[in-house]
Every structure is written in C-alpha cells, then in structure tokens.
C-alpha cells in the first residue's frame, strides 16, 4: 500500500489528538453567525466564577441526554478544558505536600500538573479492567490521599473501562477513607461498541469531582470544559486568584458553544466523530490482530482514542522506538505513563488522528518491525 505520511514523512501513532480534517470548522462558523445575529454583547463582559449560567443550563441539558442520567447546572463549574480543571482541583482542594493517588499507568501529562502543585504522587496497580480496587484498599491502610485521579472510561493509555462493581467499591472506599475521586471522564461520550457504565459522578456527587471537556467531542482549540461535582465545593474552586481576577473562563467561547448546542450542531458532530472513530478503532484492531506476533497482546477498546500493546518482558519500547522511526512510524513508550518509569515493555497507539489507510500502513509496518525484533 502506497501512503504519503504526514508529519515529516512519518506516521506517528503516538499522537493523541483529533484528526485536523475532522475538526468542526463549518459547525462553529454556523454557530458564530447565529450568535452574532442575535446582537447579544454579554459574552464580551466578565463572567461569573462558575461560568456563563446560560451555557451551564444548555450543557446540563446536553449531558443529561447523552449520559442518560440527570445533570443539573448547579453541579457544573466551567473550566478552560479538563487540564485546567485538574490544575484547579490540585491547587484549591489539595495543599502542597499532599498525597494524590494515580493509576499505573495513567495520562502522562497529569504528572506535570501534580508536580507543579508540589503534590506527592503514589501509584495504584491496574489490570486489564482498569483500577485494581483490592490493591487500592490495601494501599489505603498506609496512605491518606487528598484525592485519587482516575480515568474510569476508555482509559488513557490502556483503553480499559471500569466495571460498575468496581465503581461502587471505589465510591465505598472514598467515603470510608474520606478522599475525593477526581474522575477524568473526557472519553465518557466516545463509546463505540456496547454500553459504557454511568459516569462516576452519577454514583456520588459529594466524593466525585468529574472532569469533562469539549476537546474530544468538539475541538481542542475551544479550550472549554467543565467540572461536575457538589456545589459546596465551588467555594474552594472559586478561591483561585486567576478566576477572581479574570472572572469565569472564556465567556466569548462559551457563547459560541451555547449557540452550537442550541442549533443541535454538537449532537450531530458527536454522532459523526463517534462513527468515524469507531470505524478507525475497529480497523486498527483488526489489522493489529492480523499482523502482530502472537507474543504481543492488547485489550480491544470499546471507545476513546487508544490501544495499549503489551510486548514480551525482554523488550524495551524506548529502544524499539528508534527502530520504529527508521521505519517511518512512531508510538508512545510505556514508561512515559508511569512516574516510576514502569511499563517498559508496553506502548500506546492512537487511532483518532489518522485515516484508515494510514492506520493500516503504519500497523503493518509495526507488525513487520516487531516480527523482526522478536
């Protein structure tokens, strides 16, 4: 298959972002035109600390329909994306020197947020089904975290989804040991096969601080997301000096998103990217099944962006990456996703950024490389 790779002649399956060709330029232009036709200038003023009330109402309606459980605007606090939400919680809920628990592996850039807030990071084991709640319970006998950071649905990087049974146990432990659960649920609406469990916030608003974002369901460039949690926590979040000085985040962008919601553009766009990503996910995993050596394993994801490959223990994916670059492909080595540099024989692939032909070519190259390497 002849493919013209992007990114300087390389197909880098490590890129974890939406395909530029899929981003909703037309939809957002239509939303902006609709908003400007109303002659409403309030989006040019400072916003309340929790964000524009009208968007919180529209967002609550949208989430209620897609989560299939009730969301109220009083539980929503707007952020400049999920990363901003994580930093806001880390700075306002935790104190320097406090302990946070993370899954091993987990989203690698979360470490930078925690370290910038001078938090102590302790890892909790996982398995093919996500967070190991038995291991967590044992760890809680010696650790007293401020919060646990988890990606419960379509995990980054593993692709795993936490079962309802484990979710219930996690909530039980949070209440028993009195820690918050910061649930990074940016992939909750990107489910392609089967039915995803309810978001963690549906189980307990008092202990769960749920992070959501338009970055994965609309566009990263809008830099808008939300925290869903108990309104009583908003007073802590509102103590952030940046918010007190500048007001609630992105009132101008909020108006554009509210317009997109009103026109139904977010609904139709979400349906479109679900279809595209689902097809890419199915195609990538089908190709990987056919080209990977039998000693390489992975769990087939049911949503999200990622596939997590487990190689034989003798393989170091950091060393393998140099040979992959020679073959004009790339991936993210497993050690990137651990504060302790574990998972050296793992690697992460993303199926969201490239089209099916590019994914097939790159996976075939990876299969040849691993066959030679092993």
MILOLUM-259130 format. One record per residue (C-alpha): residue in three letters; x, y, z. Coordinates in steps of 0.5 Angstrom, whole numbers, plus 500, padded with zeros to 3 digits. Layout:
BEGIN
> ALA X Y Z
...
***
This chain:
BEGIN
> UNK 500 500 500
> UNK 503 507 498
> UNK 502 512 503
> UNK 504 519 504
> UNK 506 520 511
> UNK 504 527 515
> UNK 509 530 520
> UNK 515 530 516
> UNK 515 523 513
> UNK 513 519 519
> UNK 506 517 521
> UNK 507 518 529
> UNK 501 513 532
> UNK 503 516 539
> UNK 500 523 537
> UNK 494 523 542
> UNK 489 528 539
> UNK 483 529 534
> UNK 485 529 526
> UNK 485 536 524
> UNK 481 534 518
> UNK 475 532 523
> UNK 475 539 527
> UNK 468 543 526
> UNK 470 549 522
> UNK 463 549 519
> UNK 459 548 525
> UNK 463 553 529
> UNK 462 558 524
> UNK 455 557 523
> UNK 454 557 531
> UNK 458 564 531
> UNK 454 567 525
> UNK 448 565 529
> UNK 450 568 536
> UNK 452 575 532
> UNK 446 575 529
> UNK 442 576 536
> UNK 446 582 538
> UNK 448 580 545
> UNK 454 583 547
> UNK 454 580 554
> UNK 460 575 552
> UNK 464 581 552
> UNK 464 582 559
> UNK 467 578 565
> UNK 463 572 567
> UNK 461 569 574
> UNK 466 565 577
> UNK 463 558 575
> UNK 462 561 568
> UNK 456 563 564
> UNK 450 561 567
> UNK 446 560 560
> UNK 452 555 558
> UNK 451 551 564
> UNK 444 550 563
> UNK 445 548 556
> UNK 451 544 558
> UNK 447 541 563
> UNK 441 539 558
> UNK 446 536 553
> UNK 450 532 558
> UNK 443 529 561
> UNK 441 527 554
> UNK 448 524 553
> UNK 449 521 560
> UNK 442 518 560
> UNK 442 521 568
> UNK 440 528 570
> UNK 446 533 571
> UNK 444 540 574
> UNK 447 547 572
> UNK 448 548 580
> UNK 453 542 579
> UNK 457 545 573
> UNK 463 549 574
> UNK 466 551 567
> UNK 474 551 566
> UNK 479 552 560
> UNK 479 545 559
> UNK 480 538 563
> UNK 487 540 564
> UNK 485 547 567
> UNK 480 543 572
> UNK 485 538 574
> UNK 490 544 576
> UNK 485 548 579
> UNK 483 542 584
> UNK 490 541 585
> UNK 491 548 587
> UNK 485 549 591
> UNK 483 542 594
> UNK 490 540 596
> UNK 496 543 599
> UNK 503 543 598
> UNK 506 536 600
> UNK 499 533 600
> UNK 499 526 597
> UNK 495 524 591
> UNK 494 517 588
> UNK 494 516 581
> UNK 493 509 577
> UNK 499 506 574
> UNK 499 507 568
> UNK 496 514 567
> UNK 496 520 563
> UNK 503 522 563
> UNK 502 530 563
> UNK 498 529 569
> UNK 504 528 573
> UNK 507 535 571
> UNK 500 538 574
> UNK 501 535 580
> UNK 509 536 581
> UNK 508 544 579
> UNK 503 544 585
> UNK 508 540 590
> UNK 504 534 591
> UNK 507 527 593
> UNK 505 522 587
> UNK 503 515 589
> UNK 501 510 584
> UNK 496 504 585
> UNK 496 498 581
> UNK 492 497 575
> UNK 490 491 571
> UNK 486 489 564
> UNK 480 492 567
> UNK 483 499 570
> UNK 484 501 577
> UNK 485 495 582
> UNK 480 497 588
> UNK 483 491 592
> UNK 490 494 591
> UNK 487 501 593
> UNK 484 498 599
> UNK 491 495 602
> UNK 494 502 600
> UNK 489 506 604
> UNK 492 502 610
> UNK 498 506 610
> UNK 497 512 605
> UNK 492 518 607
> UNK 491 522 600
> UNK 487 528 599
> UNK 485 525 592
> UNK 485 519 587
> UNK 486 521 580
> UNK 483 516 575
> UNK 481 515 568
> UNK 475 510 569
> UNK 472 510 562
> UNK 476 508 556
> UNK 483 509 560
> UNK 489 513 557
> UNK 493 509 556
> UNK 490 503 557
> UNK 483 503 554
> UNK 480 500 559
> UNK 473 501 563
> UNK 472 501 570
> UNK 466 496 571
> UNK 460 498 575
> UNK 462 493 581
> UNK 469 497 582
> UNK 466 504 581
> UNK 461 502 587
> UNK 467 499 591
> UNK 471 506 589
> UNK 466 510 592
> UNK 465 506 598
> UNK 473 507 600
> UNK 473 514 598
> UNK 467 515 603
> UNK 471 510 608
> UNK 477 514 608
> UNK 475 521 606
> UNK 479 522 600
> UNK 476 526 593
> UNK 476 522 587
> UNK 478 526 581
> UNK 475 523 575
> UNK 478 525 568
> UNK 472 523 564
> UNK 473 526 558
> UNK 472 520 554
> UNK 466 518 557
> UNK 462 520 551
> UNK 466 517 546
> UNK 463 510 546
> UNK 463 506 540
> UNK 461 499 542
> UNK 456 497 547
> UNK 454 501 553
> UNK 459 505 558
> UNK 458 505 565
> UNK 455 511 568
> UNK 460 517 570
> UNK 463 516 577
> UNK 459 523 579
> UNK 453 519 578
> UNK 454 515 584
> UNK 456 520 589
> UNK 457 528 588
> UNK 460 529 594
> UNK 466 525 593
> UNK 467 525 586
> UNK 470 531 582
> UNK 468 529 575
> UNK 473 533 569
> UNK 469 534 562
> UNK 472 537 556
> UNK 470 540 549
> UNK 477 538 547
> UNK 475 531 545
> UNK 468 532 543
> UNK 468 538 539
> UNK 475 542 539
> UNK 481 542 543
> UNK 482 549 541
> UNK 476 552 544
> UNK 479 551 551
> UNK 473 550 555
> UNK 471 544 559
> UNK 467 543 566
> UNK 468 540 573
> UNK 461 537 575
> UNK 461 536 583
> UNK 458 538 589
> UNK 456 546 589
> UNK 459 546 596
> UNK 466 545 593
> UNK 465 551 588
> UNK 467 556 594
> UNK 474 553 594
> UNK 475 553 587
> UNK 473 560 587
> UNK 479 562 591
> UNK 483 561 585
> UNK 486 568 584
> UNK 486 568 577
> UNK 479 567 577
> UNK 478 572 582
> UNK 482 577 578
> UNK 479 575 571
> UNK 472 572 572
> UNK 469 566 570
> UNK 473 562 564
> UNK 472 564 556
> UNK 465 568 556
> UNK 466 569 549
> UNK 468 562 547
> UNK 462 560 552
> UNK 457 564 548
> UNK 459 560 541
> UNK 459 553 544
> UNK 452 555 547
> UNK 450 557 540
> UNK 452 550 537
> UNK 448 547 543
> UNK 442 551 541
> UNK 443 549 534
> UNK 444 542 535
> UNK 451 542 532
> UNK 454 539 538
> UNK 450 533 537
> UNK 451 532 530
> UNK 458 533 530
> UNK 459 528 536
> UNK 455 523 532
> UNK 459 524 526
> UNK 466 523 530
> UNK 463 517 534
> UNK 462 514 527
> UNK 469 516 525
> UNK 473 514 531
> UNK 469 507 532
> UNK 471 505 524
> UNK 478 507 526
> UNK 478 503 532
> UNK 475 497 529
> UNK 480 498 523
> UNK 486 499 527
> UNK 485 493 532
> UNK 483 488 526
> UNK 490 490 523
> UNK 494 489 529
> UNK 490 482 530
> UNK 493 480 523
> UNK 500 483 524
> UNK 502 483 531
> UNK 507 477 533
> UNK 503 472 538
> UNK 507 474 544
> UNK 504 481 543
> UNK 498 482 547
> UNK 493 488 548
> UNK 485 489 550
> UNK 481 491 545
> UNK 478 498 547
> UNK 471 500 546
> UNK 472 507 546
> UNK 476 513 547
> UNK 483 514 543
> UNK 488 509 545
> UNK 491 502 544
> UNK 496 499 549
> UNK 500 494 547
> UNK 504 489 552
> UNK 510 486 549
> UNK 515 481 552
> UNK 518 483 558
> UNK 525 483 555
> UNK 523 488 550
> UNK 524 496 552
> UNK 520 500 548
> UNK 524 506 549
> UNK 530 502 545
> UNK 524 500 540
> UNK 522 507 538
> UNK 529 509 535
> UNK 528 503 530
> UNK 521 505 529
> UNK 523 512 527
> UNK 527 509 522
> UNK 521 505 519
> UNK 517 512 519
> UNK 513 510 524
> UNK 512 512 532
> UNK 509 511 538
> UNK 509 513 546
> UNK 513 508 550
> UNK 510 505 556
> UNK 515 509 561
> UNK 512 515 559
> UNK 506 514 563
> UNK 509 512 570
> UNK 512 516 575
> UNK 517 510 577
> UNK 519 509 569
> UNK 515 502 569
> UNK 512 499 563
> UNK 518 499 559
> UNK 515 493 555
> UNK 509 497 553
> UNK 507 502 548
> UNK 501 506 547
> UNK 498 507 540
> UNK 492 512 538
> UNK 487 511 532
> UNK 484 518 532
> UNK 489 522 529
> UNK 490 518 522
> UNK 485 516 517
> UNK 484 508 516
> UNK 489 507 510
> UNK 495 511 514
> UNK 493 507 520
> UNK 493 500 516
> UNK 500 502 513
> UNK 503 504 520
> UNK 500 498 523
> UNK 503 493 518
> UNK 510 497 519
> UNK 510 496 526
> UNK 508 489 525
> UNK 514 487 521
> UNK 518 491 526
> UNK 516 487 532
> UNK 517 481 528
> UNK 524 482 526
> UNK 525 485 533
> UNK 523 479 537
***
